[in-house]
């Protein structure tokens, strides 16, 4: 219905965690368009380590998600 729409996957988890790895392997091959990932950088830990860092990373994620 929207052939020129940009598709963006946004998740709060790091890029190597959460649903993105599964979606990238199983859903993306079925789509006829590019999907942009917005997430925290890949990390061995799911937590940022401090609330201040978490809040700063969340702010960056929201800015990236809504500036596309």
Biopython code that builds the backbone (N, CA, C, O; Angstrom):
import numpy as np
from Bio.PDB.StructureBuilder import StructureBuilder

atoms = [
    (1, "UNK", "N", (0.817, -1.190, 0.000)),
    (1, "UNK", "CA", (0.000, 0.000, 0.000)),
    (1, "UNK", "C", (0.863, 1.257, 0.000)),
    (1, "UNK", "O", (0.465, 2.276, -0.565)),
    (2, "UNK", "N", (2.041, 1.201, 0.627)),
    (2, "UNK", "CA", (2.955, 2.344, 0.691)),
    (2, "UNK", "C", (4.306, 1.926, 0.101)),
    (2, "UNK", "O", (5.235, 1.641, 0.857)),
    (3, "UNK", "N", (4.437, 1.882, -1.199)),
    (3, "UNK", "CA", (5.651, 1.340, -1.817)),
    (3, "UNK", "C", (6.914, 2.148, -1.548)),
    (3, "UNK", "O", (8.011, 1.595, -1.635)),
    (4, "UNK", "N", (6.804, 3.419, -1.230)),
    (4, "UNK", "CA", (7.988, 4.248, -0.999)),
    (4, "UNK", "C", (8.266, 4.499, 0.485)),
    (4, "UNK", "O", (9.136, 5.301, 0.824)),
    (5, "UNK", "N", (7.543, 3.828, 1.354)),
    (5, "UNK", "CA", (7.719, 4.042, 2.798)),
    (5, "UNK", "C", (9.057, 3.468, 3.260)),
    (5, "UNK", "O", (9.503, 2.424, 2.782)),
    (6, "UNK", "N", (9.686, 4.174, 4.200)),
    (6, "UNK", "CA", (10.892, 3.653, 4.823)),
    (6, "UNK", "C", (10.467, 2.762, 5.988)),
    (6, "UNK", "O", (9.568, 3.110, 6.754)),
    (7, "UNK", "N", (11.118, 1.623, 6.112)),
    (7, "UNK", "CA", (10.823, 0.710, 7.210)),
    (7, "UNK", "C", (12.000, 0.736, 8.173)),
    (7, "UNK", "O", (13.154, 0.569, 7.777)),
    (8, "UNK", "N", (11.686, 0.949, 9.437)),
    (8, "UNK", "CA", (12.721, 1.064, 10.453)),
    (8, "UNK", "C", (12.339, 0.180, 11.638)),
    (8, "UNK", "O", (11.231, 0.291, 12.165)),
    (9, "UNK", "N", (13.250, -0.693, 12.058)),
    (9, "UNK", "CA", (13.045, -1.529, 13.232)),
    (9, "UNK", "C", (13.714, -0.827, 14.396)),
    (9, "UNK", "O", (14.918, -0.574, 14.358)),
    (10, "UNK", "N", (12.951, -0.510, 15.428)),
    (10, "UNK", "CA", (13.487, 0.182, 16.602)),
    (10, "UNK", "C", (13.321, -0.721, 17.815)),
    (10, "UNK", "O", (12.230, -1.217, 18.095)),
    (11, "UNK", "N", (14.424, -0.924, 18.530)),
    (11, "UNK", "CA", (14.350, -1.714, 19.751)),
    (11, "UNK", "C", (15.292, -1.122, 20.782)),
    (11, "UNK", "O", (16.330, -0.553, 20.446)),
    (12, "UNK", "N", (14.912, -1.268, 22.041)),
    (12, "UNK", "CA", (15.705, -0.748, 23.149)),
    (12, "UNK", "C", (16.895, -1.645, 23.461)),
    (12, "UNK", "O", (17.887, -1.180, 24.023)),
    (13, "UNK", "N", (16.812, -2.905, 23.109)),
    (13, "UNK", "CA", (17.894, -3.848, 23.389)),
    (13, "UNK", "C", (19.074, -3.594, 22.446)),
    (13, "UNK", "O", (18.920, -2.952, 21.406)),
    (14, "UNK", "N", (20.264, -4.107, 22.822)),
    (14, "UNK", "CA", (21.403, -4.032, 21.915)),
    (14, "UNK", "C", (21.107, -4.763, 20.600)),
    (14, "UNK", "O", (20.239, -5.635, 20.549)),
    (15, "UNK", "N", (21.828, -4.403, 19.552)),
    (15, "UNK", "CA", (21.569, -4.945, 18.212)),
    (15, "UNK", "C", (21.690, -6.469, 18.151)),
    (15, "UNK", "O", (21.011, -7.109, 17.348)),
    (16, "UNK", "N", (22.539, -7.051, 18.982)),
    (16, "UNK", "CA", (22.729, -8.505, 18.951)),
    (16, "UNK", "C", (21.809, -9.240, 19.915)),
    (16, "UNK", "O", (21.974, -10.440, 20.132)),
    (17, "UNK", "N", (20.839, -8.534, 20.497)),
    (17, "UNK", "CA", (19.906, -9.149, 21.433)),
    (17, "UNK", "C", (18.475, -8.762, 21.054)),
    (17, "UNK", "O", (18.251, -8.072, 20.060)),
    (18, "UNK", "N", (17.526, -9.207, 21.847)),
    (18, "UNK", "CA", (16.132, -8.883, 21.557)),
    (18, "UNK", "C", (15.659, -9.586, 20.292)),
    (18, "UNK", "O", (16.268, -10.570, 19.872)),
    (19, "UNK", "N", (14.597, -9.107, 19.685)),
    (19, "UNK", "CA", (14.027, -9.792, 18.530)),
    (19, "UNK", "C", (14.748, -9.520, 17.210)),
    (19, "UNK", "O", (14.514, -10.236, 16.236)),
    (20, "UNK", "N", (15.612, -8.513, 17.148)),
    (20, "UNK", "CA", (16.216, -8.148, 15.867)),
    (20, "UNK", "C", (16.976, -9.293, 15.182)),
    (20, "UNK", "O", (16.750, -9.511, 13.991)),
    (21, "UNK", "N", (17.857, -10.034, 15.855)),
    (21, "UNK", "CA", (18.562, -11.108, 15.149)),
    (21, "UNK", "C", (17.604, -12.112, 14.492)),
    (21, "UNK", "O", (17.843, -12.556, 13.369)),
    (22, "UNK", "N", (16.538, -12.462, 15.185)),
    (22, "UNK", "CA", (15.550, -13.392, 14.617)),
    (22, "UNK", "C", (14.858, -12.765, 13.415)),
    (22, "UNK", "O", (14.704, -13.407, 12.375)),
    (23, "UNK", "N", (14.443, -11.516, 13.558)),
    (23, "UNK", "CA", (13.741, -10.837, 12.465)),
    (23, "UNK", "C", (14.644, -10.668, 11.254)),
    (23, "UNK", "O", (14.206, -10.837, 10.116)),
    (24, "UNK", "N", (15.893, -10.338, 11.499)),
    (24, "UNK", "CA", (16.829, -10.145, 10.390)),
    (24, "UNK", "C", (17.020, -11.429, 9.589)),
    (24, "UNK", "O", (17.162, -11.388, 8.366)),
    (25, "UNK", "N", (17.023, -12.558, 10.273)),
    (25, "UNK", "CA", (17.207, -13.829, 9.585)),
    (25, "UNK", "C", (15.932, -14.360, 8.940)),
    (25, "UNK", "O", (15.993, -15.007, 7.895)),
    (26, "UNK", "N", (14.781, -14.094, 9.551)),
    (26, "UNK", "CA", (13.552, -14.735, 9.099)),
    (26, "UNK", "C", (12.559, -13.825, 8.386)),
    (26, "UNK", "O", (11.855, -14.277, 7.483)),
    (27, "UNK", "N", (12.489, -12.576, 8.765)),
    (27, "UNK", "CA", (11.516, -11.683, 8.135)),
    (27, "UNK", "C", (12.097, -10.901, 6.965)),
    (27, "UNK", "O", (11.460, -10.772, 5.920)),
    (28, "UNK", "N", (13.299, -10.381, 7.142)),
    (28, "UNK", "CA", (13.855, -9.517, 6.101)),
    (28, "UNK", "C", (13.951, -10.164, 4.730)),
    (28, "UNK", "O", (13.696, -9.490, 3.732)),
    (29, "UNK", "N", (14.308, -11.445, 4.636)),
    (29, "UNK", "CA", (14.335, -12.049, 3.304)),
    (29, "UNK", "C", (12.953, -12.075, 2.628)),
    (29, "UNK", "O", (12.872, -12.174, 1.404)),
    (30, "UNK", "N", (11.890, -11.988, 3.398)),
    (30, "UNK", "CA", (10.538, -12.023, 2.846)),
    (30, "UNK", "C", (10.054, -10.645, 2.370)),
    (30, "UNK", "O", (9.090, -10.553, 1.609)),
    (31, "UNK", "N", (10.713, -9.593, 2.814)),
    (31, "UNK", "CA", (10.297, -8.241, 2.459)),
    (31, "UNK", "C", (10.954, -7.802, 1.157)),
    (31, "UNK", "O", (12.021, -8.295, 0.791)),
    (32, "UNK", "N", (10.324, -6.895, 0.481)),
    (32, "UNK", "CA", (10.875, -6.399, -0.779)),
    (32, "UNK", "C", (11.493, -5.019, -0.616)),
    (32, "UNK", "O", (11.551, -4.239, -1.567)),
    (33, "UNK", "N", (11.953, -4.724, 0.596)),
    (33, "UNK", "CA", (12.540, -3.410, 0.858)),
    (33, "UNK", "C", (13.575, -3.491, 1.969)),
    (33, "UNK", "O", (13.642, -4.466, 2.718)),
    (34, "UNK", "N", (14.374, -2.445, 2.052)),
    (34, "UNK", "CA", (15.396, -2.348, 3.090)),
    (34, "UNK", "C", (14.756, -1.989, 4.425)),
    (34, "UNK", "O", (13.794, -1.222, 4.479)),
    (35, "UNK", "N", (15.297, -2.550, 5.493)),
    (35, "UNK", "CA", (14.851, -2.223, 6.841)),
    (35, "UNK", "C", (16.058, -1.678, 7.597)),
    (35, "UNK", "O", (17.108, -2.319, 7.662)),
    (36, "UNK", "N", (15.896, -0.497, 8.163)),
    (36, "UNK", "CA", (16.960, 0.143, 8.928)),
    (36, "UNK", "C", (16.799, -0.224, 10.396)),
    (36, "UNK", "O", (15.688, -0.199, 10.927)),
    (37, "UNK", "N", (17.900, -0.563, 11.050)),
    (37, "UNK", "CA", (17.895, -0.899, 12.469)),
    (37, "UNK", "C", (18.285, 0.311, 13.299)),
    (37, "UNK", "O", (19.287, 0.971, 13.023)),
    (38, "UNK", "N", (17.488, 0.595, 14.314)),
    (38, "UNK", "CA", (17.837, 1.595, 15.325)),
    (38, "UNK", "C", (17.814, 0.860, 16.653)),
    (38, "UNK", "O", (16.765, 0.397, 17.101)),
    (39, "UNK", "N", (18.987, 0.755, 17.283)),
    (39, "UNK", "CA", (19.086, 0.047, 18.555)),
    (39, "UNK", "C", (20.349, 0.500, 19.271)),
    (39, "UNK", "O", (21.150, 1.273, 18.745)),
    (40, "UNK", "N", (20.495, 0.002, 20.461)),
    (40, "UNK", "CA", (21.756, 0.240, 21.173)),
    (40, "UNK", "C", (22.850, -0.563, 20.457)),
    (40, "UNK", "O", (22.548, -1.546, 19.781)),
    (41, "UNK", "N", (24.110, -0.155, 20.598)),
    (41, "UNK", "CA", (25.185, -0.937, 19.977)),
    (41, "UNK", "C", (25.217, -2.366, 20.520)),
    (41, "UNK", "O", (24.778, -2.624, 21.641)),
    (42, "UNK", "N", (25.737, -3.283, 19.720)),
    (42, "UNK", "CA", (25.879, -4.671, 20.167)),
    (42, "UNK", "C", (26.684, -4.713, 21.461)),
    (42, "UNK", "O", (27.662, -3.984, 21.627)),
    (43, "UNK", "N", (26.253, -5.578, 22.367)),
    (43, "UNK", "CA", (26.884, -5.636, 23.680)),
    (43, "UNK", "C", (26.663, -7.004, 24.311)),
    (43, "UNK", "O", (25.657, -7.664, 24.051)),
    (44, "UNK", "N", (27.608, -7.420, 25.140)),
    (44, "UNK", "CA", (27.447, -8.675, 25.875)),
    (44, "UNK", "C", (26.470, -8.512, 27.030)),
    (44, "UNK", "O", (25.905, -9.489, 27.520)),
    (45, "UNK", "N", (26.276, -7.271, 27.458)),
    (45, "UNK", "CA", (25.390, -6.987, 28.579)),
    (45, "UNK", "C", (24.108, -6.337, 28.087)),
    (45, "UNK", "O", (24.130, -5.545, 27.144)),
    (46, "UNK", "N", (23.001, -6.667, 28.717)),
    (46, "UNK", "CA", (21.740, -6.034, 28.332)),
    (46, "UNK", "C", (21.556, -4.681, 28.998)),
    (46, "UNK", "O", (20.722, -3.885, 28.566)),
    (47, "UNK", "N", (22.327, -4.414, 30.045)),
    (47, "UNK", "CA", (22.173, -3.169, 30.797)),
    (47, "UNK", "C", (23.273, -2.174, 30.436)),
    (47, "UNK", "O", (24.399, -2.560, 30.120)),
    (48, "UNK", "N", (22.932, -0.903, 30.487)),
    (48, "UNK", "CA", (23.897, 0.150, 30.177)),
    (48, "UNK", "C", (24.912, 0.335, 31.291)),
    (48, "UNK", "O", (26.021, 0.804, 31.035)),
    (49, "UNK", "N", (24.567, -0.017, 32.508)),
    (49, "UNK", "CA", (25.487, 0.091, 33.629)),
    (49, "UNK", "C", (25.122, 1.168, 34.621)),
    (49, "UNK", "O", (25.471, 1.073, 35.798)),
    (50, "UNK", "N", (24.426, 2.191, 34.166)),
    (50, "UNK", "CA", (23.970, 3.241, 35.076)),
    (50, "UNK", "C", (22.709, 3.878, 34.493)),
    (50, "UNK", "O", (22.490, 3.852, 33.283)),
    (51, "UNK", "N", (21.897, 4.442, 35.362)),
    (51, "UNK", "CA", (20.661, 5.077, 34.889)),
    (51, "UNK", "C", (20.969, 6.267, 33.993)),
    (51, "UNK", "O", (20.276, 6.480, 32.998)),
    (52, "UNK", "N", (21.983, 7.038, 34.320)),
    (52, "UNK", "CA", (22.334, 8.202, 33.498)),
    (52, "UNK", "C", (22.723, 7.767, 32.083)),
    (52, "UNK", "O", (22.303, 8.384, 31.104)),
    (53, "UNK", "N", (23.522, 6.710, 31.979)),
    (53, "UNK", "CA", (23.919, 6.220, 30.654)),
    (53, "UNK", "C", (22.718, 5.641, 29.911)),
    (53, "UNK", "O", (22.559, 5.871, 28.712)),
    (54, "UNK", "N", (21.886, 4.903, 30.607)),
    (54, "UNK", "CA", (20.676, 4.350, 29.995)),
    (54, "UNK", "C", (19.802, 5.478, 29.438)),
    (54, "UNK", "O", (19.327, 5.397, 28.305)),
    (55, "UNK", "N", (19.594, 6.524, 30.232)),
    (55, "UNK", "CA", (18.761, 7.646, 29.790)),
    (55, "UNK", "C", (19.369, 8.336, 28.576)),
    (55, "UNK", "O", (18.643, 8.722, 27.660)),
    (56, "UNK", "N", (20.688, 8.498, 28.553)),
    (56, "UNK", "CA", (21.347, 9.138, 27.420)),
    (56, "UNK", "C", (21.207, 8.278, 26.168)),
    (56, "UNK", "O", (20.914, 8.802, 25.094)),
    (57, "UNK", "N", (21.410, 6.966, 26.290)),
    (57, "UNK", "CA", (21.259, 6.062, 25.146)),
    (57, "UNK", "C", (19.815, 6.034, 24.663)),
    (57, "UNK", "O", (19.575, 5.983, 23.456)),
    (58, "UNK", "N", (18.854, 6.065, 25.569)),
    (58, "UNK", "CA", (17.435, 6.076, 25.185)),
    (58, "UNK", "C", (17.110, 7.352, 24.417)),
    (58, "UNK", "O", (16.342, 7.314, 23.455)),
    (59, "UNK", "N", (17.674, 8.461, 24.823)),
    (59, "UNK", "CA", (17.456, 9.721, 24.125)),
    (59, "UNK", "C", (17.998, 9.660, 22.691)),
    (59, "UNK", "O", (17.363, 10.141, 21.752)),
    (60, "UNK", "N", (19.163, 9.069, 22.546)),
    (60, "UNK", "CA", (19.762, 8.915, 21.212)),
    (60, "UNK", "C", (18.872, 8.004, 20.348)),
    (60, "UNK", "O", (18.637, 8.298, 19.176)),
    (61, "UNK", "N", (18.383, 6.905, 20.925)),
    (61, "UNK", "CA", (17.510, 5.993, 20.175)),
    (61, "UNK", "C", (16.263, 6.719, 19.667)),
    (61, "UNK", "O", (15.886, 6.582, 18.503)),
    (62, "UNK", "N", (15.635, 7.485, 20.541)),
    (62, "UNK", "CA", (14.424, 8.208, 20.129)),
    (62, "UNK", "C", (14.727, 9.233, 19.052)),
    (62, "UNK", "O", (13.954, 9.381, 18.105)),
    (63, "UNK", "N", (15.840, 9.944, 19.182)),
    (63, "UNK", "CA", (16.219, 10.906, 18.157)),
    (63, "UNK", "C", (16.451, 10.212, 16.814)),
    (63, "UNK", "O", (16.010, 10.705, 15.776)),
    (64, "UNK", "N", (17.131, 9.084, 16.833)),
    (64, "UNK", "CA", (17.399, 8.342, 15.598)),
    (64, "UNK", "C", (16.101, 7.808, 14.992)),
    (64, "UNK", "O", (15.908, 7.865, 13.778)),
    (65, "UNK", "N", (15.231, 7.300, 15.827)),
    (65, "UNK", "CA", (13.976, 6.709, 15.331)),
    (65, "UNK", "C", (13.075, 7.741, 14.674)),
    (65, "UNK", "O", (12.438, 7.453, 13.661)),
    (66, "UNK", "N", (13.016, 8.931, 15.234)),
    (66, "UNK", "CA", (12.082, 9.927, 14.708)),
    (66, "UNK", "C", (12.714, 10.918, 13.743)),
    (66, "UNK", "O", (12.035, 11.823, 13.256)),
    (67, "UNK", "N", (14.020, 10.760, 13.455)),
    (67, "UNK", "CA", (14.647, 11.658, 12.503)),
    (67, "UNK", "C", (14.781, 11.016, 11.130)),
    (67, "UNK", "O", (15.360, 11.615, 10.224)),
    (68, "UNK", "N", (14.267, 9.834, 10.967)),
    (68, "UNK", "CA", (14.369, 9.130, 9.683)),
    (68, "UNK", "C", (13.251, 9.527, 8.767)),
    (68, "UNK", "O", (13.172, 9.037, 7.641)),
]
sb = StructureBuilder()
sb.init_structure("model")
sb.init_model(0)
sb.init_chain("A")
sb.init_seg("    ")
for serial, (resi, resn, name, xyz) in enumerate(atoms, 1):
    if name == "N":
        sb.init_residue(resn, " ", resi, " ")
    sb.init_atom(name, np.array(xyz, "f"), 0.0, 1.0, " ", f" {name:<3s}", serial, name[0])
structure = sb.get_structure()
